[in-house]
């Protein structure tokens, strides 16, 4: 158990809908990262938050947004969902967001868009 | 090299075989090189974070080396066991050091 929690574990929804994925980092970790893993793709970095502030953005679609709250939990909002958004979404946390900090991954949320 | 690249994509060995995989990463503006182990139906777990050229790290039968000047790292598994079956990912921070860029991984299958 990495200490990172993600909810829900599975989510099935229809095209055009909006969903929110939630992540709680390990106790004491200030950085939260979101990744997407689709079929035949590696882990794609989406966004990084550090202590409530956005620190880096990857290939995140404009239909997706995220935030980190004062208690350090984070939410990833996916809207106007398309079939191609079906994927495994991971959240990871690290102590300070420094590039030499190892990242601890949550169990992931499997999103299926029908 | 602009991306993190891993080879081979997959590997099948017999129990007891030793094996190794390669990770190539951008050598300019180097911060660190990460190795993660990802078992089926689980989430990735960190194996090593390496920061110095010539660094060697070891955890049990698994070890890794790092060459930052030429931009590659090797992961070695000695005497592979079925429980070593997993996808091994390497990752390098982006230019700003604010995100990890992952390779597509090497999937290892060990038969008993």
Interface residues (C-beta under 8 A of the other chain):
Chain A: X2 X33 X35 X41 X42 X43 X44 X45 X48 X55 X56 X58 X90 X97 X98 X99 X100 X101 X102 X103 X104 X105 X106 X107 X108
Chain B: X31 X32 X34 X42 X43 X44 X45 X46 X49 X51 X89 X91 X93 X94 X96 X97 X98 X99 X100 X101 X102 X103 X104 X105
